[in-house]
């Protein structure tokens, strides 16, 4: 759980930093980075929750 929280913190910092840099410079590269980091974070979050769901289903069977 600690690793997931750290990854979420880094994702929020990365997206926030990229958006701030995009707003300050106007360089679209930073907006693309923010979007890419956000998408990766969402996919990782869904995978994490899927593991919890699978655990809830399979543990009572054992």
PQR file of N, CA, C, O and H, with PARSE charges and radii, in Angstrom:
ATOM      1  N   UNK A   1       0.830  -1.188   0.000 -0.4000 1.5000
ATOM      2  CA  UNK A   1       0.000   0.000   0.000 -0.0000 2.0000
ATOM      3  C   UNK A   1       0.877   1.255   0.000  0.5500 1.7000
ATOM      4  O   UNK A   1       0.535   2.261  -0.623 -0.5500 1.4000
ATOM      5  N   UNK A   2       2.003   1.185   0.700 -0.4000 1.5000
ATOM      6  CA  UNK A   2       2.915   2.326   0.743 -0.0000 2.0000
ATOM      7  C   UNK A   2       3.461   2.639  -0.650  0.5500 1.7000
ATOM      8  O   UNK A   2       3.595   3.803  -1.028 -0.5500 1.4000
ATOM      9  H   UNK A   2       2.281   0.369   1.206  0.4000 1.0000
ATOM     10  N   UNK A   3       3.770   1.600  -1.396 -0.4000 1.5000
ATOM     11  CA  UNK A   3       4.298   1.806  -2.752 -0.0000 2.0000
ATOM     12  C   UNK A   3       3.252   2.478  -3.629  0.5500 1.7000
ATOM     13  O   UNK A   3       3.575   3.363  -4.421 -0.5500 1.4000
ATOM     14  H   UNK A   3       3.662   0.654  -1.088  0.4000 1.0000
ATOM     15  N   UNK A   4       1.998   2.056  -3.488 -0.4000 1.5000
ATOM     16  CA  UNK A   4       0.921   2.666  -4.287 -0.0000 2.0000
ATOM     17  C   UNK A   4       0.752   4.137  -3.929  0.5500 1.7000
ATOM     18  O   UNK A   4       0.534   4.972  -4.808 -0.5500 1.4000
ATOM     19  H   UNK A   4       1.736   1.336  -2.845  0.4000 1.0000
ATOM     20  N   UNK A   5       0.850   4.455  -2.647 -0.4000 1.5000
ATOM     21  CA  UNK A   5       0.730   5.854  -2.237 -0.0000 2.0000
ATOM     22  C   UNK A   5       1.880   6.692  -2.779  0.5500 1.7000
ATOM     23  O   UNK A   5       1.675   7.828  -3.206 -0.5500 1.4000
ATOM     24  H   UNK A   5       1.027   3.778  -1.934  0.4000 1.0000
ATOM     25  N   UNK A   6       3.084   6.138  -2.763 -0.4000 1.5000
ATOM     26  CA  UNK A   6       4.231   6.868  -3.311 -0.0000 2.0000
ATOM     27  C   UNK A   6       4.087   7.083  -4.818  0.5500 1.7000
ATOM     28  O   UNK A   6       4.381   8.165  -5.327 -0.5500 1.4000
ATOM     29  H   UNK A   6       3.251   5.215  -2.416  0.4000 1.0000
ATOM     30  N   UNK A   7       3.636   6.054  -5.523 -0.4000 1.5000
ATOM     31  CA  UNK A   7       3.432   6.196  -6.965 -0.0000 2.0000
ATOM     32  C   UNK A   7       2.355   7.233  -7.271  0.5500 1.7000
ATOM     33  O   UNK A   7       2.483   8.008  -8.218 -0.5500 1.4000
ATOM     34  H   UNK A   7       3.397   5.175  -5.110  0.4000 1.0000
ATOM     35  N   UNK A   8       1.294   7.241  -6.464 -0.4000 1.5000
ATOM     36  CA  UNK A   8       0.241   8.236  -6.650 -0.0000 2.0000
ATOM     37  C   UNK A   8       0.762   9.642  -6.370  0.5500 1.7000
ATOM     38  O   UNK A   8       0.427  10.585  -7.086 -0.5500 1.4000
ATOM     39  H   UNK A   8       1.190   6.611  -5.695  0.4000 1.0000
ATOM     40  N   UNK A   9       1.578   9.782  -5.333 -0.4000 1.5000
ATOM     41  CA  UNK A   9       2.175  11.079  -5.022 -0.0000 2.0000
ATOM     42  C   UNK A   9       3.065  11.559  -6.163  0.5500 1.7000
ATOM     43  O   UNK A   9       2.995  12.722  -6.561 -0.5500 1.4000
ATOM     44  H   UNK A   9       1.850   9.015  -4.751  0.4000 1.0000
ATOM     45  N   UNK A  10       3.903  10.664  -6.689 -0.4000 1.5000
ATOM     46  CA  UNK A  10       4.776  11.041  -7.806 -0.0000 2.0000
ATOM     47  C   UNK A  10       3.974  11.394  -9.054  0.5500 1.7000
ATOM     48  O   UNK A  10       4.346  12.300  -9.799 -0.5500 1.4000
ATOM     49  H   UNK A  10       3.959   9.719  -6.366  0.4000 1.0000
ATOM     50  N   UNK A  11       2.874  10.678  -9.282 -0.4000 1.5000
ATOM     51  CA  UNK A  11       2.028  10.981 -10.444 -0.0000 2.0000
ATOM     52  C   UNK A  11       1.388  12.356 -10.297  0.5500 1.7000
ATOM     53  O   UNK A  11       1.346  13.128 -11.255 -0.5500 1.4000
ATOM     54  H   UNK A  11       2.572   9.942  -8.677  0.4000 1.0000
ATOM     55  N   UNK A  12       0.889  12.667  -9.098 -0.4000 1.5000
ATOM     56  CA  UNK A  12       0.273  13.976  -8.874 -0.0000 2.0000
ATOM     57  C   UNK A  12       1.314  15.084  -9.028  0.5500 1.7000
ATOM     58  O   UNK A  12       1.042  16.114  -9.645 -0.5500 1.4000
ATOM     59  H   UNK A  12       0.924  12.040  -8.320  0.4000 1.0000
ATOM     60  N   UNK A  13       2.493  14.873  -8.473 -0.4000 1.5000
ATOM     61  CA  UNK A  13       3.559  15.867  -8.614 -0.0000 2.0000
ATOM     62  C   UNK A  13       3.990  16.027 -10.072  0.5500 1.7000
ATOM     63  O   UNK A  13       4.238  17.141 -10.534 -0.5500 1.4000
ATOM     64  H   UNK A  13       2.713  14.036  -7.973  0.4000 1.0000
ATOM     65  N   UNK A  14       4.076  14.915 -10.789 -0.4000 1.5000
ATOM     66  CA  UNK A  14       4.469  14.973 -12.195 -0.0000 2.0000
ATOM     67  C   UNK A  14       3.450  15.695 -13.053  0.5500 1.7000
ATOM     68  O   UNK A  14       3.806  16.537 -13.877 -0.5500 1.4000
ATOM     69  H   UNK A  14       3.874  14.010 -10.414  0.4000 1.0000
ATOM     70  N   UNK A  15       2.187  15.367 -12.861 -0.4000 1.5000
ATOM     71  CA  UNK A  15       1.126  16.023 -13.640 -0.0000 2.0000
ATOM     72  C   UNK A  15       1.065  17.501 -13.276  0.5500 1.7000
ATOM     73  O   UNK A  15       1.000  18.361 -14.155 -0.5500 1.4000
ATOM     74  H   UNK A  15       1.897  14.683 -12.191  0.4000 1.0000
ATOM     75  N   UNK A  16       1.087  17.792 -11.985 -0.4000 1.5000
ATOM     76  CA  UNK A  16       1.026  19.192 -11.550 -0.0000 2.0000
ATOM     77  C   UNK A  16       2.204  20.007 -12.052  0.5500 1.7000
ATOM     78  O   UNK A  16       2.038  21.130 -12.529 -0.5500 1.4000
ATOM     79  H   UNK A  16       1.140  17.094 -11.271  0.4000 1.0000
ATOM     80  N   UNK A  17       3.394  19.433 -11.942 -0.4000 1.5000
ATOM     81  CA  UNK A  17       4.579  20.138 -12.437 -0.0000 2.0000
ATOM     82  C   UNK A  17       4.538  20.363 -13.931  0.5500 1.7000
ATOM     83  O   UNK A  17       4.905  21.435 -14.414 -0.5500 1.4000
ATOM     84  H   UNK A  17       3.528  18.521 -11.555  0.4000 1.0000
ATOM     85  N   UNK A  18       4.094  19.357 -14.666 -0.4000 1.5000
ATOM     86  CA  UNK A  18       4.012  19.501 -16.122 -0.0000 2.0000
ATOM     87  C   UNK A  18       2.978  20.547 -16.522  0.5500 1.7000
ATOM     88  O   UNK A  18       3.206  21.328 -17.446 -0.5500 1.4000
ATOM     89  H   UNK A  18       3.797  18.486 -14.273  0.4000 1.0000
ATOM     90  N   UNK A  19       1.847  20.564 -15.832 -0.4000 1.5000
ATOM     91  CA  UNK A  19       0.814  21.561 -16.153 -0.0000 2.0000
ATOM     92  C   UNK A  19       1.317  22.964 -15.827  0.5500 1.7000
ATOM     93  O   UNK A  19       1.086  23.898 -16.594 -0.5500 1.4000
ATOM     94  H   UNK A  19       1.662  19.930 -15.081  0.4000 1.0000
ATOM     95  N   UNK A  20       1.995  23.115 -14.707 -0.4000 1.5000
ATOM     96  CA  UNK A  20       2.540  24.435 -14.351 -0.0000 2.0000
ATOM     97  C   UNK A  20       3.574  24.875 -15.379  0.5500 1.7000
ATOM     98  O   UNK A  20       3.570  26.029 -15.808 -0.5500 1.4000
ATOM     99  H   UNK A  20       2.182  22.355 -14.084  0.4000 1.0000
ATOM    100  N   UNK A  21       4.463  23.959 -15.778 -0.4000 1.5000
ATOM    101  CA  UNK A  21       5.452  24.319 -16.800 -0.0000 2.0000
ATOM    102  C   UNK A  21       4.776  24.662 -18.124  0.5500 1.7000
ATOM    103  O   UNK A  21       5.214  25.576 -18.823 -0.5500 1.4000
ATOM    104  H   UNK A  21       4.465  23.021 -15.430  0.4000 1.0000
ATOM    105  N   UNK A  22       3.715  23.939 -18.472 -0.4000 1.5000
ATOM    106  CA  UNK A  22       2.995  24.250 -19.707 -0.0000 2.0000
ATOM    107  C   UNK A  22       2.357  25.637 -19.639  0.5500 1.7000
ATOM    108  O   UNK A  22       2.389  26.397 -20.607 -0.5500 1.4000
ATOM    109  H   UNK A  22       3.359  23.197 -17.904  0.4000 1.0000
ATOM    110  N   UNK A  23       1.780  25.953 -18.479 -0.4000 1.5000
ATOM    111  CA  UNK A  23       1.153  27.272 -18.338 -0.0000 2.0000
ATOM    112  C   UNK A  23       2.194  28.389 -18.370  0.5500 1.7000
ATOM    113  O   UNK A  23       1.924  29.470 -18.894 -0.5500 1.4000
ATOM    114  H   UNK A  23       1.754  25.335 -17.693  0.4000 1.0000
ATOM    115  N   UNK A  24       3.370  28.141 -17.818 -0.4000 1.5000
ATOM    116  CA  UNK A  24       4.406  29.182 -17.791 -0.0000 2.0000
ATOM    117  C   UNK A  24       5.097  29.362 -19.135  0.5500 1.7000
ATOM    118  O   UNK A  24       5.408  30.485 -19.532 -0.5500 1.4000
ATOM    119  H   UNK A  24       3.589  27.263 -17.392  0.4000 1.0000
ATOM    120  N   UNK A  25       5.341  28.248 -19.841 -0.4000 1.5000
ATOM    121  CA  UNK A  25       6.112  28.343 -21.084 -0.0000 2.0000
ATOM    122  C   UNK A  25       5.251  28.308 -22.337  0.5500 1.7000
ATOM    123  O   UNK A  25       5.627  28.865 -23.368 -0.5500 1.4000
ATOM    124  H   UNK A  25       5.088  27.335 -19.519  0.4000 1.0000
ATOM    125  N   UNK A  26       4.090  27.652 -22.251 -0.4000 1.5000
ATOM    126  CA  UNK A  26       3.256  27.505 -23.445 -0.0000 2.0000
ATOM    127  C   UNK A  26       3.734  26.389 -24.357  0.5500 1.7000
ATOM    128  O   UNK A  26       3.199  26.214 -25.451 -0.5500 1.4000
ATOM    129  H   UNK A  26       3.784  27.199 -21.413  0.4000 1.0000
ATOM    130  N   UNK A  27       4.738  25.629 -23.922 -0.4000 1.5000
ATOM    131  CA  UNK A  27       5.275  24.533 -24.714 -0.0000 2.0000
ATOM    132  C   UNK A  27       4.315  23.335 -24.636  0.5500 1.7000
ATOM    133  O   UNK A  27       4.066  22.823 -23.544 -0.5500 1.4000
ATOM    134  H   UNK A  27       5.173  25.772 -23.033  0.4000 1.0000
ATOM    135  N   UNK A  28       3.779  22.886 -25.765 -0.4000 1.5000
ATOM    136  CA  UNK A  28       2.796  21.788 -25.726 -0.0000 2.0000
ATOM    137  C   UNK A  28       3.403  20.447 -25.301  0.5500 1.7000
ATOM    138  O   UNK A  28       2.674  19.514 -24.965 -0.5500 1.4000
ATOM    139  H   UNK A  28       3.981  23.302 -26.651  0.4000 1.0000
ATOM    140  N   UNK A  29       4.722  20.351 -25.317 -0.4000 1.5000
ATOM    141  CA  UNK A  29       5.367  19.112 -24.886 -0.0000 2.0000
ATOM    142  C   UNK A  29       5.031  18.798 -23.427  0.5500 1.7000
ATOM    143  O   UNK A  29       4.838  17.635 -23.072 -0.5500 1.4000
ATOM    144  H   UNK A  29       5.314  21.108 -25.591  0.4000 1.0000
ATOM    145  N   UNK A  30       4.960  19.830 -22.583 -0.4000 1.5000
ATOM    146  CA  UNK A  30       4.662  19.619 -21.166 -0.0000 2.0000
ATOM    147  C   UNK A  30       3.215  19.163 -20.963  0.5500 1.7000
ATOM    148  O   UNK A  30       2.934  18.371 -20.064 -0.5500 1.4000
ATOM    149  H   UNK A  30       5.117  20.774 -22.872  0.4000 1.0000
ATOM    150  N   UNK A  31       2.313  19.654 -21.786 -0.4000 1.5000
ATOM    151  CA  UNK A  31       0.919  19.203 -21.706 -0.0000 2.0000
ATOM    152  C   UNK A  31       0.816  17.738 -22.116  0.5500 1.7000
ATOM    153  O   UNK A  31       0.050  16.980 -21.520 -0.5500 1.4000
ATOM    154  H   UNK A  31       2.541  20.298 -22.516  0.4000 1.0000
ATOM    155  N   UNK A  32       1.574  17.338 -23.119 -0.4000 1.5000
ATOM    156  CA  UNK A  32       1.591  15.940 -23.551 -0.0000 2.0000
ATOM    157  C   UNK A  32       2.158  15.045 -22.455  0.5500 1.7000
ATOM    158  O   UNK A  32       1.652  13.946 -22.231 -0.5500 1.4000
ATOM    159  H   UNK A  32       2.196  17.953 -23.603  0.4000 1.0000
ATOM    160  N   UNK A  33       3.194  15.500 -21.778 -0.4000 1.5000
ATOM    161  CA  UNK A  33       3.760  14.724 -20.665 -0.0000 2.0000
ATOM    162  C   UNK A  33       2.744  14.565 -19.544  0.5500 1.7000
ATOM    163  O   UNK A  33       2.601  13.479 -18.983 -0.5500 1.4000
ATOM    164  H   UNK A  33       3.606  16.393 -21.960  0.4000 1.0000
ATOM    165  N   UNK A  34       2.037  15.645 -19.215 -0.4000 1.5000
ATOM    166  CA  UNK A  34       1.032  15.579 -18.150 -0.0000 2.0000
ATOM    167  C   UNK A  34      -0.054  14.573 -18.515  0.5500 1.7000
ATOM    168  O   UNK A  34      -0.467  13.776 -17.673 -0.5500 1.4000
ATOM    169  H   UNK A  34       2.153  16.527 -19.670  0.4000 1.0000
ATOM    170  N   UNK A  35      -0.510  14.602 -19.738 -0.4000 1.5000
ATOM    171  CA  UNK A  35      -1.552  13.678 -20.175 -0.0000 2.0000
ATOM    172  C   UNK A  35      -1.047  12.235 -20.129  0.5500 1.7000
ATOM    173  O   UNK A  35      -1.777  11.335 -19.714 -0.5500 1.4000
ATOM    174  H   UNK A  35      -0.175  15.250 -20.422  0.4000 1.0000
ATOM    175  N   UNK A  36       0.199  12.014 -20.555 -0.4000 1.5000
ATOM    176  CA  UNK A  36       0.772  10.670 -20.559 -0.0000 2.0000
ATOM    177  C   UNK A  36       0.933  10.139 -19.131  0.5500 1.7000
ATOM    178  O   UNK A  36       0.616   8.981 -18.860 -0.5500 1.4000
ATOM    179  H   UNK A  36       0.792  12.745 -20.892  0.4000 1.0000
ATOM    180  N   UNK A  37       1.421  10.977 -18.229 -0.4000 1.5000
ATOM    181  CA  UNK A  37       1.576  10.569 -16.829 -0.0000 2.0000
ATOM    182  C   UNK A  37       0.214  10.250 -16.230  0.5500 1.7000
ATOM    183  O   UNK A  37       0.073   9.262 -15.508 -0.5500 1.4000
ATOM    184  H   UNK A  37       1.679  11.917 -18.450  0.4000 1.0000
ATOM    185  N   UNK A  38      -0.792  11.073 -16.519 -0.4000 1.5000
ATOM    186  CA  UNK A  38      -2.136  10.842 -16.000 -0.0000 2.0000
ATOM    187  C   UNK A  38      -2.698   9.509 -16.482  0.5500 1.7000
ATOM    188  O   UNK A  38      -3.259   8.749 -15.692 -0.5500 1.4000
ATOM    189  H   UNK A  38      -0.678  11.876 -17.105  0.4000 1.0000
ATOM    190  N   UNK A  39      -2.549   9.222 -17.775 -0.4000 1.5000
ATOM    191  CA  UNK A  39      -3.072   7.963 -18.316 -0.0000 2.0000
ATOM    192  C   UNK A  39      -2.378   6.755 -17.688  0.5500 1.7000
ATOM    193  O   UNK A  39      -3.036   5.771 -17.352 -0.5500 1.4000
ATOM    194  H   UNK A  39      -2.093   9.839 -18.416  0.4000 1.0000
ATOM    195  N   UNK A  40      -1.061   6.821 -17.527 -0.4000 1.5000
ATOM    196  CA  UNK A  40      -0.326   5.717 -16.918 -0.0000 2.0000
ATOM    197  C   UNK A  40      -0.771   5.514 -15.473  0.5500 1.7000
ATOM    198  O   UNK A  40      -0.930   4.378 -15.026 -0.5500 1.4000
ATOM    199  H   UNK A  40      -0.526   7.620 -17.800  0.4000 1.0000
ATOM    200  N   UNK A  41      -0.971   6.607 -14.743 -0.4000 1.5000
ATOM    201  CA  UNK A  41      -1.403   6.519 -13.351 -0.0000 2.0000
ATOM    202  C   UNK A  41      -2.792   5.884 -13.247  0.5500 1.7000
ATOM    203  O   UNK A  41      -3.033   5.074 -12.352 -0.5500 1.4000
ATOM    204  H   UNK A  41      -0.841   7.530 -15.106  0.4000 1.0000
ATOM    205  N   UNK A  42      -3.696   6.241 -14.145 -0.4000 1.5000
ATOM    206  CA  UNK A  42      -5.047   5.668 -14.113 -0.0000 2.0000
ATOM    207  C   UNK A  42      -5.005   4.177 -14.424  0.5500 1.7000
ATOM    208  O   UNK A  42      -5.706   3.396 -13.781 -0.5500 1.4000
ATOM    209  H   UNK A  42      -3.500   6.899 -14.871  0.4000 1.0000
ATOM    210  N   UNK A  43      -4.205   3.773 -15.386 -0.4000 1.5000
ATOM    211  CA  UNK A  43      -4.090   2.347 -15.725 -0.0000 2.0000
ATOM    212  C   UNK A  43      -3.509   1.573 -14.543  0.5500 1.7000
ATOM    213  O   UNK A  43      -3.982   0.483 -14.223 -0.5500 1.4000
ATOM    214  H   UNK A  43      -3.635   4.407 -15.909  0.4000 1.0000
ATOM    215  N   UNK A  44      -2.495   2.127 -13.897 -0.4000 1.5000
ATOM    216  CA  UNK A  44      -1.908   1.463 -12.742 -0.0000 2.0000
ATOM    217  C   UNK A  44      -2.903   1.374 -11.589  0.5500 1.7000
ATOM    218  O   UNK A  44      -2.934   0.372 -10.874 -0.5500 1.4000
ATOM    219  H   UNK A  44      -2.110   3.013 -14.157  0.4000 1.0000
ATOM    220  N   UNK A  45      -3.707   2.402 -11.403 -0.4000 1.5000
ATOM    221  CA  UNK A  45      -4.716   2.392 -10.348 -0.0000 2.0000
ATOM    222  C   UNK A  45      -5.781   1.331 -10.615  0.5500 1.7000
ATOM    223  O   UNK A  45      -6.190   0.622  -9.697 -0.5500 1.4000
ATOM    224  H   UNK A  45      -3.682   3.216 -11.983  0.4000 1.0000
ATOM    225  N   UNK A  46      -6.232   1.217 -11.866 -0.4000 1.5000
ATOM    226  CA  UNK A  46      -7.199   0.177 -12.210 -0.0000 2.0000
ATOM    227  C   UNK A  46      -6.611  -1.218 -12.010  0.5500 1.7000
ATOM    228  O   UNK A  46      -7.305  -2.119 -11.538 -0.5500 1.4000
ATOM    229  H   UNK A  46      -5.899   1.794 -12.613  0.4000 1.0000
ATOM    230  N   UNK A  47      -5.343  -1.401 -12.363 -0.4000 1.5000
ATOM    231  CA  UNK A  47      -4.692  -2.698 -12.160 -0.0000 2.0000
ATOM    232  C   UNK A  47      -4.608  -3.018 -10.670  0.5500 1.7000
ATOM    233  O   UNK A  47      -4.834  -4.160 -10.268 -0.5500 1.4000
ATOM    234  H   UNK A  47      -4.780  -0.668 -12.745  0.4000 1.0000
ATOM    235  N   UNK A  48      -4.291  -2.041  -9.869 -0.4000 1.5000
ATOM    236  CA  UNK A  48      -4.206  -2.227  -8.420 -0.0000 2.0000
ATOM    237  C   UNK A  48      -5.565  -2.625  -7.846  0.5500 1.7000
ATOM    238  O   UNK A  48      -5.649  -3.557  -7.045 -0.5500 1.4000
ATOM    239  H   UNK A  48      -4.107  -1.114 -10.196  0.4000 1.0000
ATOM    240  N   UNK A  49      -6.626  -1.928  -8.248 -0.4000 1.5000
ATOM    241  CA  UNK A  49      -7.962  -2.263  -7.768 -0.0000 2.0000
ATOM    242  C   UNK A  49      -8.430  -3.614  -8.302  0.5500 1.7000
ATOM    243  O   UNK A  49      -9.168  -4.323  -7.617 -0.5500 1.4000
ATOM    244  H   UNK A  49      -6.558  -1.171  -8.899  0.4000 1.0000
ATOM    245  N   UNK A  50      -8.018  -3.976  -9.500 -0.4000 1.5000
ATOM    246  CA  UNK A  50      -8.370  -5.293 -10.040 -0.0000 2.0000
ATOM    247  C   UNK A  50      -7.728  -6.397  -9.206  0.5500 1.7000
ATOM    248  O   UNK A  50      -8.343  -7.438  -8.972 -0.5500 1.4000
ATOM    249  H   UNK A  50      -7.419  -3.401 -10.056  0.4000 1.0000
ATOM    250  N   UNK A  51      -6.497  -6.174  -8.759 -0.4000 1.5000
ATOM    251  CA  UNK A  51      -5.855  -7.161  -7.887 -0.0000 2.0000
ATOM    252  C   UNK A  51      -6.612  -7.309  -6.578  0.5500 1.7000
ATOM    253  O   UNK A  51      -6.762  -8.423  -6.076 -0.5500 1.4000
ATOM    254  H   UNK A  51      -5.998  -5.329  -8.949  0.4000 1.0000
ATOM    255  N   UNK A  52      -7.090  -6.208  -6.016 -0.4000 1.5000
ATOM    256  CA  UNK A  52      -7.896  -6.287  -4.801 -0.0000 2.0000
ATOM    257  C   UNK A  52      -9.181  -7.071  -5.059  0.5500 1.7000
ATOM    258  O   UNK A  52      -9.580  -7.895  -4.235 -0.5500 1.4000
ATOM    259  H   UNK A  52      -6.968  -5.303  -6.424  0.4000 1.0000
ATOM    260  N   UNK A  53      -9.823  -6.824  -6.185 -0.4000 1.5000
ATOM    261  CA  UNK A  53     -11.068  -7.522  -6.505 -0.0000 2.0000
ATOM    262  C   UNK A  53     -10.818  -9.015  -6.693  0.5500 1.7000
ATOM    263  O   UNK A  53     -11.595  -9.838  -6.209 -0.5500 1.4000
ATOM    264  H   UNK A  53      -9.499  -6.156  -6.854  0.4000 1.0000
ATOM    265  N   UNK A  54      -9.755  -9.366  -7.382 -0.4000 1.5000
ATOM    266  CA  UNK A  54      -9.423 -10.777  -7.592 -0.0000 2.0000
ATOM    267  C   UNK A  54      -9.123 -11.442  -6.254  0.5500 1.7000
ATOM    268  O   UNK A  54      -9.521 -12.585  -6.025 -0.5500 1.4000
ATOM    269  H   UNK A  54      -9.124  -8.697  -7.775  0.4000 1.0000
ATOM    270  N   UNK A  55      -8.427 -10.737  -5.375 -0.4000 1.5000
ATOM    271  CA  UNK A  55      -8.121 -11.283  -4.064 -0.0000 2.0000
ATOM    272  C   UNK A  55      -9.405 -11.551  -3.272  0.5500 1.7000
ATOM    273  O   UNK A  55      -9.529 -12.587  -2.619 -0.5500 1.4000
ATOM    274  H   UNK A  55      -8.104  -9.809  -5.562  0.4000 1.0000
ATOM    275  N   UNK A  56     -10.347 -10.626  -3.331 -0.4000 1.5000
ATOM    276  CA  UNK A  56     -11.621 -10.803  -2.614 -0.0000 2.0000
ATOM    277  C   UNK A  56     -12.397 -12.013  -3.127  0.5500 1.7000
ATOM    278  O   UNK A  56     -13.093 -12.679  -2.360 -0.5500 1.4000
ATOM    279  H   UNK A  56     -10.246  -9.785  -3.862  0.4000 1.0000
ATOM    280  N   UNK A  57     -12.279 -12.294  -4.409 -0.4000 1.5000
ATOM    281  CA  UNK A  57     -13.018 -13.417  -4.990 -0.0000 2.0000
ATOM    282  C   UNK A  57     -12.314 -14.732  -4.709  0.5500 1.7000
ATOM    283  O   UNK A  57     -12.973 -15.719  -4.382 -0.5500 1.4000
ATOM    284  H   UNK A  57     -11.714 -11.753  -5.032  0.4000 1.0000
ATOM    285  N   UNK A  58     -10.991 -14.773  -4.828 -0.4000 1.5000
ATOM    286  CA  UNK A  58     -10.273 -16.039  -4.750 -0.0000 2.0000
ATOM    287  C   UNK A  58      -9.932 -16.475  -3.323  0.5500 1.7000
ATOM    288  O   UNK A  58      -9.841 -17.677  -3.073 -0.5500 1.4000
ATOM    289  H   UNK A  58     -10.456 -13.972  -5.094  0.4000 1.0000
ATOM    290  N   UNK A  59      -9.743 -15.566  -2.395 -0.4000 1.5000
ATOM    291  CA  UNK A  59      -9.338 -15.947  -1.037 -0.0000 2.0000
ATOM    292  C   UNK A  59     -10.412 -16.788  -0.344  0.5500 1.7000
ATOM    293  O   UNK A  59     -10.058 -17.773   0.304 -0.5500 1.4000
ATOM    294  H   UNK A  59      -9.817 -14.590  -2.598  0.4000 1.0000
ATOM    295  N   UNK A  60     -11.703 -16.456  -0.442 -0.4000 1.5000
ATOM    296  CA  UNK A  60     -12.687 -17.327   0.224 -0.0000 2.0000
ATOM    297  C   UNK A  60     -12.731 -18.743  -0.349  0.5500 1.7000
ATOM    298  O   UNK A  60     -13.183 -19.667   0.327 -0.5500 1.4000
ATOM    299  H   UNK A  60     -11.991 -15.656  -0.969  0.4000 1.0000
ATOM    300  N   UNK A  61     -12.270 -18.922  -1.581 -0.4000 1.5000
ATOM    301  CA  UNK A  61     -12.288 -20.255  -2.183 -0.0000 2.0000
ATOM    302  C   UNK A  61     -11.182 -21.150  -1.636  0.5500 1.7000
ATOM    303  O   UNK A  61     -11.286 -22.376  -1.694 -0.5500 1.4000
ATOM    304  H   UNK A  61     -11.904 -18.171  -2.130  0.4000 1.0000
ATOM    305  N   UNK A  62     -10.127 -20.543  -1.106 -0.4000 1.5000
ATOM    306  CA  UNK A  62      -8.978 -21.335  -0.617 -0.0000 2.0000
ATOM    307  C   UNK A  62      -9.212 -21.879   0.761  0.5500 1.7000
ATOM    308  O   UNK A  62      -8.347 -22.561   1.311 -0.5500 1.4000
ATOM    309  H   UNK A  62     -10.043 -19.548  -1.059  0.4000 1.0000
TER
END
